[in-house]
Each structure stands twice: as C-alpha cells, then as structure tokens.
Amino acid sequence: MTKESSDLYPVARLAAAQEATAAAGLDALLLTPSPDLRYITGYEALPLERLTCLVVPARGEAFMMVPRLELPAAEHSPASRLGVEFVAWDETDDPYAVVAARLGRVGKVGLADLMWAMQSLRFRDALPGAEQVLAGTVLRGLRMRKSAAEAAALREAGAAIDAVHAQVPDLLKAGRTEREVGRDIAEAILAAGHVTVDFVIVGSGPNGASPHHELSDRVIQAGEPVVVDIGGRMPSGYRSDSTRVYSVGEPPAGFLKYYDVLQRAQEAACAAVRPGVPCEEIDAAAREVIAAEGYGEYFIHRTGHGIGLESHEEPYIVAGNTEPLEPGFAFSVEPGIYLPGTHGARIEDILICTEDGGERVNHRPRELIVI
C-alpha cells in the first residue's frame, strides 16, 4: 500500500469507529462489503452471498469474518494493516452463528447501511432480541469530515471529470443520438482515470427537463440545449460528479434568460458556504434567487448532496437540514431549472468546506457553452 493510500485509509479509523460505537450506546458494528467497510479498512471486498463482515465491538478486539476462498484477498488488502484477526469460515460453517458466539449477549448492533437484506435477517436470527440500527448513525460524523487526504482525492476526481467535460464539445453534434454521445463520454470517463462510470446523463431538448434522464435514442437537434451530468469512481474509491450545459448552435428564445438566473443562483449558494452555516441555508441561497425571478416551481430537487466514497452521502443540502457546515464537509451545489416538455438546465460543482469558505474542485466554465 502506498503512503498516499495509507493516508487515505488510516489505521486509526478503526479505533475511532470503536469509540463512536461505544459513545452511541451500541454493542457492536457489523460491516459487510460497502462504503462503510472500505472507509474503515480500505478493503473493497466483493459483495457476495458468502458473508464477509468486519465486527467492531464497543469493547474488545475487532475481527473479520472471511469466506476461506476470499482469505488471500483479505490478507493482501489494506485491512491486513489493522492487526485484526481474520476468521476464515468454510462452506459448511454458519458464519452468523460464529459472530454471535464471539459477541455474546448484545442488545443493540449497527449494520452497514448497504447490507443486503438477506444478511441483516440472518443476523436478526443469530442475535435474537438485539435491536438493529444503521451503522451510519455511528459513522456519519467520521465520514462527513473529510481528511486532507480525502480532500486531495476529491480534487483528483474533480480534475478527472473536468477533463471529460473539456471533451464534450467535440462529442455533441446535431444528428447524433444521446446514447451515442453517452457511450463516448463513458469511454472518456475511464480514459481520464476513473475505474468505473457511475452515471452519464445526456438530456437534449425536452429531455433536459428530466433531472435523472436516462440515455435514449433521441437524435440531438440543432439549436437545442443539452444537460450533461457525469461522474465516476477513482482508484482511490472517491467519486466525481459535475454538470454543465451545452447548446448545439444558438439556444432557443427564453433559455438564456433563465440560464442567467441559474448561474446567479449557483454562485450565490457557493458563496454562502463557510463553517457554521446550516446546510439548509445553502439550499435557500440558491432557491431564493430562482424564486425571485419566477422560476421557483421549476427547481424541483434539493440543492446538493454529500460526496466521498459514495456519489450521494451525507450531508444533504436541503431545506430542513439544520446541520452546520464544518471544515472537511464535501458536497455538491447543483441548482436546476426544468421547464416540462421544453428544456432544462443544471450547473453542478463539488465544494469542500474550508476554515473560512468553500473550495470548488470543479473548474470548467459555468457559462452556457455554445458549440
């Protein structure tokens, strides 16, 4: 493991998780393959029906249940640095019973947020009477506060997706389908250093009014705005996510008017980022600009979401979230305006809250790019 990756997944996280588990009144965390497991160990374990599970008791030594055929992978993973015991189990063993026997009597356990239902039900049977809660309630405070190494990983991801957006004008042409353009963008995401493509949205014309539009065989027409929202996972495990709007030729009447409103809204929200500001105030900063210009009903989603080992994680930049920003919080700022059946627009950057403001990790132009 390189120094950079050991900084990204420090050994001290296990002790921090154990302390947080005890402080939350839980008896143990049960972390199956998921971002929660990778956050603590650096191990990207295969999600299989065979149980792999890091068991973090509030008191005592942590251990990891591993199918015997996965033991070599676990031993060669970053998890080996933690000094935890790997408990290999064979095909005829019941690993859930082994976990239960080792833990003894427990009253409350935290399950990895993305644990499969079949595994959570098996743990329910193996630990009768134990209340099950989400491990995220324990780990959220750790995962939201990005370290310097995590911030560097997000900057790297931001630069990689910026490099893809720089190629989009060469790919968007009238007469091509959204699917054809999306395929080329996906290839560019991998070529830019990502190991997986998380999503590619190419919303042309009226499809731009659907925030999560799926690629289609619609042919892009001259004079149409096109919303391009793309992201992927880097070798570090950290994610990219950025949206820009392009126009194939001069945009239709009225579009530039509300695009200018959207730019001002996104700028206002980014400028509001600083420690101590509640998440909902960042949402309000964008929403107030859009509503004042008469487009409030067309901004139909939250202003942003946290990002890190997951594309969407805490904190969420939405009305009702009074959590104050802290240095290290990383999240998107992505207001949008969507006119059903006509067209739409969204501008998205990832920001990291600093000691005195917000740092954008995306640097491509936010003006409408006319091709």
Secondary structure as GFF3:
##gff-version 3
##sequence-region A 1 371
A	DSSP	alpha_helix	3	8	.	.	.	ID=ss1
A	DSSP	alpha_helix	12	23	.	.	.	ID=ss2
A	DSSP	beta_strand	28	31	.	.	.	ID=ss3
A	DSSP	alpha_helix	35	41	.	.	.	ID=ss4
A	DSSP	beta_strand	53	57	.	.	.	ID=ss5
A	DSSP	beta_strand	63	67	.	.	.	ID=ss6
A	DSSP	three_ten_helix	68	70	.	.	.	ID=ss7
A	DSSP	alpha_helix	71	75	.	.	.	ID=ss8
A	DSSP	three_ten_helix	78	82	.	.	.	ID=ss9
A	DSSP	beta_strand	85	89	.	.	.	ID=ss10
A	DSSP	alpha_helix	95	103	.	.	.	ID=ss11
A	DSSP	beta_strand	108	111	.	.	.	ID=ss12
A	DSSP	alpha_helix	117	126	.	.	.	ID=ss13
A	DSSP	beta_strand	131	134	.	.	.	ID=ss14
A	DSSP	alpha_helix	136	144	.	.	.	ID=ss15
A	DSSP	alpha_helix	148	165	.	.	.	ID=ss16
A	DSSP	alpha_helix	168	171	.	.	.	ID=ss17
A	DSSP	alpha_helix	178	191	.	.	.	ID=ss18
A	DSSP	beta_strand	196	204	.	.	.	ID=ss19
A	DSSP	three_ten_helix	205	209	.	.	.	ID=ss20
A	DSSP	beta_strand	224	233	.	.	.	ID=ss21
A	DSSP	beta_strand	242	248	.	.	.	ID=ss22
A	DSSP	alpha_helix	255	271	.	.	.	ID=ss23
A	DSSP	alpha_helix	279	292	.	.	.	ID=ss24
A	DSSP	three_ten_helix	296	298	.	.	.	ID=ss25
A	DSSP	beta_strand	304	306	.	.	.	ID=ss26
A	DSSP	beta_strand	313	317	.	.	.	ID=ss27
A	DSSP	beta_strand	330	333	.	.	.	ID=ss28
A	DSSP	beta_strand	336	339	.	.	.	ID=ss29
A	DSSP	beta_strand	343	346	.	.	.	ID=ss30
A	DSSP	beta_strand	349	353	.	.	.	ID=ss31
A	DSSP	beta_strand	358	360	.	.	.	ID=ss32
A	DSSP	beta_strand	369	370	.	.	.	ID=ss33
###
